[in-house]
Amino acid sequence: MRKFIKILLILLLFLILHSCKDKSRPTQDLIMHEPSEMALLMRQMYEYNKLVKQQIIAGDSLTDYPEDFKKIHTAVLTNPEEKDAEYDSLANVFLTFQNKAFNTKKDSVVYYFNKSVNACVTCHTTRCTGPIPKIKRLKIQ
């Protein structure tokens, strides 16, 4: 009986060790996609608005309105089929509020800046929802 248990334990140990063996699996190459023009523009807009937020909080005058933001109408989207009348309308709302933040009295800058951030969030709730938490951090409390 003891011999049987020893053999059983050795067999069990062998099976456990054998099952832990690294089995070769075919590896799959990662495909890195180039970001679209719109993705690059959105990242640029985000970084720029982080600086604008700091300027507003510090009470500094804002630099010139970034004309590059108008490319929001011409940049190629990651999913081009998402560019429709609603997108164009929401882009116009963003540009309007962003422009007003740069061209208003000092006491209204926060209001218009936050409106432009809200316009971004509104658009992103209808398409490409991933960056919403990041965008919301731009809002000035």
C-alpha positions as CSV (number, residue, x, y, z in Angstrom):
1,M,0.0,0.0,0.0
2,R,2.8,2.4,0.9
3,K,4.5,1.6,-2.4
4,F,1.3,2.5,-4.2
5,I,1.0,5.8,-2.4
6,K,4.7,6.7,-3.2
7,I,4.1,5.9,-6.9
8,L,0.9,7.9,-6.9
9,L,2.7,10.9,-5.3
10,I,5.6,10.7,-7.7
11,L,3.1,10.5,-10.6
12,L,1.1,13.4,-9.3
13,L,4.3,15.5,-8.8
14,F,5.4,14.6,-12.3
15,L,2.0,15.7,-13.7
16,I,2.1,19.0,-11.7
17,L,5.6,19.8,-12.9
18,H,4.8,18.9,-16.5
19,S,1.7,21.1,-16.5
20,C,3.8,24.1,-15.4
21,K,5.9,23.8,-18.4
22,D,5.9,26.9,-20.6
23,K,4.1,26.0,-23.7
24,S,5.1,27.9,-26.7
25,R,2.3,30.0,-28.1
26,P,2.3,31.8,-31.4
27,T,3.1,35.4,-30.7
28,Q,1.1,38.1,-32.4
29,D,2.8,41.3,-33.4
30,L,1.3,44.4,-32.0
31,I,0.1,46.8,-34.6
32,M,0.6,50.4,-33.7
33,H,-1.8,52.7,-35.5
34,E,-0.9,56.2,-36.4
35,P,-3.1,58.7,-34.6
36,S,-5.5,60.6,-36.9
37,E,-5.2,64.3,-37.7
38,M,-8.1,64.9,-35.3
39,A,-6.6,62.8,-32.5
40,L,-3.4,64.9,-32.8
41,L,-5.4,68.1,-33.0
42,M,-7.4,67.2,-29.9
43,R,-4.3,66.4,-27.9
44,Q,-2.8,69.7,-29.0
45,M,-6.0,71.5,-27.9
46,Y,-6.0,69.7,-24.6
47,E,-2.4,70.6,-23.8
48,Y,-3.0,74.2,-24.9
49,N,-6.1,74.5,-22.7
50,K,-4.2,73.1,-19.7
51,L,-1.9,76.1,-20.1
52,V,-4.8,78.5,-20.6
53,K,-6.4,77.2,-17.4
54,Q,-3.2,77.9,-15.5
55,Q,-3.1,81.4,-17.0
56,I,-6.8,82.1,-16.0
57,I,-6.2,80.8,-12.4
58,A,-3.1,82.9,-12.1
59,G,-5.1,86.0,-13.3
60,D,-2.8,86.4,-16.3
61,S,-4.0,87.8,-19.6
62,L,-4.6,85.1,-22.2
63,T,-2.3,84.9,-25.2
64,D,-3.8,85.1,-28.7
65,Y,-6.6,82.9,-29.7
66,P,-5.2,79.7,-31.4
67,E,-6.3,79.9,-35.0
68,D,-5.2,76.2,-35.4
69,F,-8.3,75.2,-33.5
70,K,-10.3,76.0,-36.6
71,K,-8.8,72.9,-38.1
72,I,-11.4,71.0,-36.1
73,H,-13.6,71.3,-39.2
74,T,-11.0,69.9,-41.6
75,A,-8.9,67.4,-39.7
76,V,-9.6,63.8,-40.6
77,L,-11.3,61.9,-37.8
78,T,-10.2,58.5,-36.6
79,N,-13.7,57.3,-37.7
80,P,-14.5,59.6,-40.6
81,E,-18.1,58.4,-40.7
82,E,-18.6,60.2,-37.3
83,K,-18.2,63.6,-39.0
84,D,-21.8,64.7,-39.6
85,A,-24.0,67.8,-39.1
86,E,-24.1,67.2,-35.3
87,Y,-20.3,67.1,-35.2
88,D,-20.0,70.4,-37.1
89,S,-22.6,72.1,-34.9
90,L,-20.9,71.0,-31.7
91,A,-17.5,72.0,-33.1
92,N,-18.9,75.5,-33.8
93,V,-20.2,75.8,-30.3
94,F,-16.8,74.9,-28.9
95,L,-15.0,77.4,-31.2
96,T,-17.5,80.1,-30.3
97,F,-17.0,79.7,-26.5
98,Q,-13.3,79.3,-26.9
99,N,-13.1,82.5,-28.9
100,K,-15.2,84.3,-26.4
101,A,-12.9,83.2,-23.5
102,F,-10.0,84.9,-25.3
103,N,-12.0,88.0,-26.3
104,T,-14.1,89.0,-23.3
105,K,-13.8,91.0,-20.1
106,K,-11.7,89.4,-17.4
107,D,-14.7,88.7,-15.2
108,S,-16.2,86.4,-17.9
109,V,-13.2,84.4,-18.9
110,V,-13.8,81.5,-16.5
111,Y,-17.5,81.3,-17.6
112,Y,-16.6,81.1,-21.3
113,F,-13.6,78.8,-20.8
114,N,-15.8,76.4,-18.8
115,K,-18.5,76.6,-21.5
116,S,-15.9,75.6,-24.1
117,V,-14.9,72.6,-21.9
118,N,-18.6,71.6,-21.5
119,A,-18.9,71.8,-25.3
120,C,-16.1,69.3,-25.6
121,V,-17.7,67.0,-23.1
122,T,-21.1,67.3,-24.9
123,C,-19.5,66.3,-28.2
124,H,-17.6,63.4,-26.7
125,T,-20.7,62.0,-25.1
126,T,-22.0,61.4,-28.7
127,R,-18.8,59.9,-30.1
128,C,-15.3,58.9,-28.8
129,T,-16.2,58.9,-25.1
130,G,-12.8,57.8,-23.8
131,P,-11.3,61.3,-23.1
132,I,-14.3,62.7,-21.1
133,P,-12.7,62.3,-17.6
134,K,-9.5,64.0,-18.9
135,I,-11.5,66.8,-20.5
136,K,-13.5,67.4,-17.4
137,R,-10.3,68.1,-15.4
138,L,-9.9,71.2,-17.5
139,K,-12.9,72.8,-15.9
140,I,-12.2,75.6,-13.5
141,Q,-14.0,75.3,-10.2
